């Protein structure tokens, strides 16, 4: 999930969804509030830790943080030097996620079908939003964290992409690379507030309208596929502080057109290998989650 969030266009929520712990994650975040600390002296640390599933959350967020710190440079390098391969891998991840999650909705009801269509339309619109320049301040970093973290727990929507749209992606990535604690603190505080608020909304929706909510999330993933298509022609760039360029507006094209428009090698063999690898990674994760659920049911019996 941490590696996915470094890439603008790939959702960590998608990874959580197909890994089988999405609802546990959302419910755990929703239940954890400042008021939950009041229970600590009443029930004791061990019971409090277990009640709010803090072991799960601590391991997950800790692993994500380590992954982001370690992989930020590596993913940035792959995006610059081997874009077709890395985008193909993530395209395979999301495509497999759609199959894995979508089959749970079959047969599709009218309400779920409408929600799926709305999700696809919304996803396609969001990924085509043109980024704008933002004045970097503590407030904008805080607000960016609030907004981006909502996308982080929505499969199909990327927190990194929303930071790019808000004009904050370069600043945040630079802060991660250079360990700028003040900048990261503002963004982190925004993420905490955003998570606490948005997770409650999702918890209610999943509890009362499960199939419709899941269909909407699958639609988000379908609509976002154009953003992570491996072969893209960049029509607009954003100039970074160091003078380098970051793609802003990109149009998906076929491999042949990609070679003509960009002069780059479409690397079809590499793309297919990466796509298949990404597809089977999610399939294996789903299979593992299924076996785990089956074993848990047997234990209950």
Secondary structure, DSSP 8 states (H G I E B T S, - for coil): -HHHHHSTT--HHHHHHHHT-HHHHHHHHHH--GGGGGGHHHH-HHHHHHHTTHHHHHHHHHHHHHHHHHHHHHHHHHHHH-HHHHHHHHHHHHHHHHHHHHGGG-S--HHHHHHHHHHHHHHHHHTT---------HHHHHHHHHHHHHHHTSTT--HHHHHHHTT-HHHHHHHHHHT-HHHHHHHHHHHHHHHHHHHHHHHHHHHHSHHHHHHHHHHHHHHTGGGG-SSEEEEEEEE-TTS-EEEEEEEE--HHHHHHHH-----HHHHHHHHHHHHHHHHHHHHHHHHHHHHHHHHH-
